[in-house]
Amino acid sequence: MSGHNKWSSIKHKKQKADAARGRIFSRLVKEISVAAREGGGDVDTNARLRVAVETAKSHNMPSDNIERAIKRGTGELEGISYEEIIYEAYGPGGVAIIIEVLTDNKNRTAAEIRHLLSKHGGHLGSRNSVAYMFSRVGKITIDGSSYGEDQVLEAGLDAGLEDVQTIDDLIIASTSPSDVFDVKNALVDNGVVPESAEVTKEPDNYISLGSREADKALELLEVLEDCDDVQAIHTNFEMQEE
C-alpha cells in the first residue's frame, strides 16, 4: 500500500474520531470565521466561504454553529480573531510537507511547529520551497463497504467526477476544486451518500520511502495533526514496494 494512501486513510479515520468529540468542528469553525472575515458572509459571492460551509455540512455541523461562525468572522458577534499561516517543511527522507494553521497566537504556534518538526526528524523550509509541488483538488470520501467504485463513477461522472480510488475500506473520488460539491450533490441524488467532501492539496509527484523512513514520516504527520492550531497537512511520499 502506498504511503500517501496510508496517510489519507489515517487522516480520515482520525477525522471520524475527531468529529465524535467535536475537534473537527473547532477546525471548521475557524475556517468559516476566517473565510467570512476575508471575503464577507455571503456564500454566493465568497468562494472560500462556500467551500468551508459545504465542508462543514458534509461533516454534519449544525446550521446554528455555521451561522455563528460566519457572524464572528464578519464582526456581528464577538469572538477570537485567528491568523492564517502556512508553514512549508521537510520531513524524514526529504518529504515535502505543507502545514496549514489558524491561530490566535502565532508565536506560540510557530514554536510548537518548530519543536515537533525538530523532535521528529523534520525542519522548516523557506517560502515557496514546497508549495509549488502541490495543486488544489476536490476530494470526496465514500464508505467502500456500502458502495462500489463502478456505482460511484456512474453516479458522479456527468457532474464532473474525474477518478476514483479504493484505499482500505474507503473510496476516494477526485474532482476539480470547482466541481467537488456539484459531484457530491449528484452522488446523493443517485443514492450514494458521501462521508465527507473538501477541497484539498495533492502533490504533483510522489517520492518513495523505505518502510523505516515512511514510518518516521507518518509519526511526524500524526503529531502535527494532533496540534490544535493545525487545520490541514499535505505531503508527497509513498512507500517503496517491498
C-alpha positions in Angstrom: 0.0 0.0 0.0 1.3 3.5 -0.9 2.5 5.6 2.0 0.4 8.6 0.9 -2.6 6.4 0.7 -1.9 5.2 4.2 -1.8 8.8 5.4 -5.1 9.5 3.6 -6.7 6.6 5.4 -5.2 7.6 8.8 -6.4 11.2 8.3 -9.9 10.1 7.5 -10.1 7.7 10.5 -8.8 10.5 12.8 -11.4 12.9 11.3 -14.2 10.4 12.1 -12.9 10.1 15.7 -12.4 13.9 16.0 -15.9 14.6 14.7 -17.3 12.4 17.5 -15.6 14.6 20.1 -16.1 17.9 18.4 -12.5 18.6 17.5 -13.1 18.7 13.7 -15.9 21.2 14.4 -13.5 23.5 16.0 -11.3 23.4 12.9 -14.2 24.1 10.6 -15.5 27.0 12.8 -12.1 28.6 12.5 -12.0 28.2 8.7 -15.5 29.6 8.3 -14.8 32.6 10.5 -11.6 33.4 8.7 -13.3 33.0 5.3 -16.1 35.3 6.3 -13.7 37.9 7.7 -11.6 37.9 4.5 -14.4 37.8 1.9 -17.7 38.6 3.6 -20.5 36.5 4.9 -22.3 35.7 1.6 -21.6 32.2 0.3 -22.8 33.2 -3.2 -20.0 35.8 -3.6 -17.3 34.3 -1.3 -16.0 31.1 -2.9 -13.8 30.2 0.1 -16.7 30.6 2.5 -18.9 28.4 0.3 -16.3 25.6 0.3 -15.9 26.0 4.1 -19.7 25.9 4.7 -20.2 22.9 2.4 -17.4 21.1 4.1 -18.9 21.8 7.5 -22.3 20.5 6.2 -20.6 17.3 4.9 -19.4 16.7 8.4 -23.0 17.3 9.7 -22.2 20.5 11.6 -25.4 22.1 12.8 -26.6 25.2 10.9 -26.6 27.3 14.1 -22.8 26.6 14.5 -22.2 27.6 10.9 -24.2 30.9 11.2 -22.4 31.9 14.5 -19.0 31.2 12.9 -19.9 33.4 9.9 -21.2 36.2 12.2 -18.0 36.0 14.3 -16.0 36.4 11.1 -18.0 39.4 9.9 -17.9 41.0 13.3 -21.6 40.7 14.0 -20.7 38.6 17.1 -17.6 38.9 19.3 -15.1 36.2 19.1 -11.4 35.2 18.9 -9.5 36.6 15.8 -7.5 33.9 14.0 -4.4 34.4 11.8 -3.8 32.2 8.8 -0.3 30.8 8.4 1.1 28.2 6.0 4.4 26.5 7.0 6.4 24.7 4.4 8.6 22.0 5.8 10.6 18.8 5.1 10.3 15.6 7.0 12.3 12.3 7.2 13.7 11.3 3.9 13.2 14.8 2.5 9.4 14.5 2.1 7.7 17.8 1.4 5.0 18.9 3.9 2.6 21.8 3.9 1.1 22.7 7.3 -1.9 25.0 7.3 -2.6 26.7 10.6 -5.2 29.1 12.0 -4.0 30.5 15.3 -4.7 33.3 17.8 -1.1 33.3 18.9 1.4 32.9 16.1 4.5 32.9 18.3 3.2 30.0 20.4 2.2 28.1 17.3 5.5 28.7 15.5 7.4 27.5 18.5 5.3 24.3 18.7 5.6 23.6 15.0 9.4 24.0 15.1 9.6 21.8 18.2 7.6 19.0 16.6 9.5 19.1 13.4 12.9 19.1 15.1 11.9 16.3 17.5 10.7 14.0 14.7 13.3 14.5 12.1 12.0 17.5 10.1 12.7 21.1 9.6 11.1 24.2 8.2 11.7 25.2 4.6 11.8 28.7 3.1 8.8 30.3 1.5 7.7 28.6 -1.7 10.2 25.8 -1.2 7.4 23.2 -1.1 4.1 24.9 -2.2 4.9 24.7 -5.9 4.9 20.9 -5.7 1.2 20.8 -4.9 -2.1 21.5 -6.7 -5.7 22.1 -5.4 -8.1 19.2 -5.9 -11.6 18.2 -4.8 -11.9 15.0 -2.7 -15.0 13.1 -1.8 -14.8 10.2 0.7 -17.3 7.3 0.4 -17.7 4.2 2.5 -16.3 1.4 0.4 -18.2 -1.3 2.3 -21.5 0.2 1.3 -20.8 1.2 -2.3 -18.6 0.1 -5.2 -16.3 2.1 -7.5 -18.5 1.5 -10.6 -21.5 2.7 -8.7 -19.7 5.9 -7.6 -18.4 6.6 -11.1 -21.8 6.1 -12.7 -23.4 8.4 -10.1 -20.9 11.3 -10.4 -19.4 11.2 -13.9 -21.8 13.6 -15.5 -21.3 16.2 -12.7 -17.5 16.3 -13.1 -16.1 13.3 -11.2 -12.6 12.6 -12.6 -11.3 9.5 -10.9 -12.0 7.0 -8.0 -9.5 5.1 -5.9 -10.1 2.5 -3.2 -7.9 2.9 -0.1 -8.5 0.3 2.6 -12.3 0.5 3.1 -12.7 3.9 1.6 -13.5 5.1 -1.9 -11.8 8.4 -2.7 -13.4 10.3 -5.6 -11.4 13.1 -7.2 -12.7 16.2 -8.9 -11.6 19.7 -9.9 -11.9 22.2 -6.9 -14.9 23.9 -8.6 -16.9 20.7 -9.2 -16.5 19.0 -5.8 -19.8 19.9 -4.3 -21.7 19.5 -7.6 -20.4 16.0 -7.7 -21.2 15.4 -4.0 -24.8 16.5 -4.7 -25.0 14.3 -7.8 -23.8 11.3 -5.7 -26.5 11.9 -3.1 -29.2 12.3 -5.8 -28.1 8.9 -7.2 -28.2 7.1 -3.9 -24.6 7.4 -2.9 -24.1 9.2 0.4 -20.5 10.5 0.9 -18.9 10.7 4.3 -17.1 14.0 3.6 -16.2 16.4 0.7 -13.5 19.0 0.7 -11.1 21.0 -1.4 -7.5 20.0 -0.5 -4.0 19.9 -1.9 -2.2 16.9 -3.6 1.4 16.6 -4.8 2.0 16.7 -8.5 4.6 13.9 -7.9 5.4 11.5 -5.1 8.8 10.4 -3.7 9.3 6.9 -2.5 10.5 6.0 1.0 11.5 2.7 2.5 9.4 1.3 5.3 11.6 2.7 8.1 11.6 6.3 6.8 7.9 6.1 5.9 7.1 5.1 9.4 9.1 8.1 10.7 7.3 10.4 8.3 3.9 9.1 9.3 4.8 9.6 13.0 5.7 13.2 12.3 2.5 13.8 10.3 0.4 12.3 13.1 1.9 14.5 15.9 1.4 17.6 13.7 -2.2 16.6 13.0 -2.7 16.5 16.8 -1.6 20.1 17.2 -4.8 22.2 18.0 -3.9 25.0 15.6 -3.2 22.8 12.6 -6.0 22.8 10.1 -4.6 20.6 7.4 -1.4 18.7 6.4 -0.4 17.7 2.9 2.6 15.6 1.9 4.2 13.9 -1.1 5.6 10.4 -0.2 4.7 6.9 -1.0 6.1 3.6 0.4 8.5 1.7 -1.7 7.4 -1.7 -2.9 8.9 -4.4 -0.8 
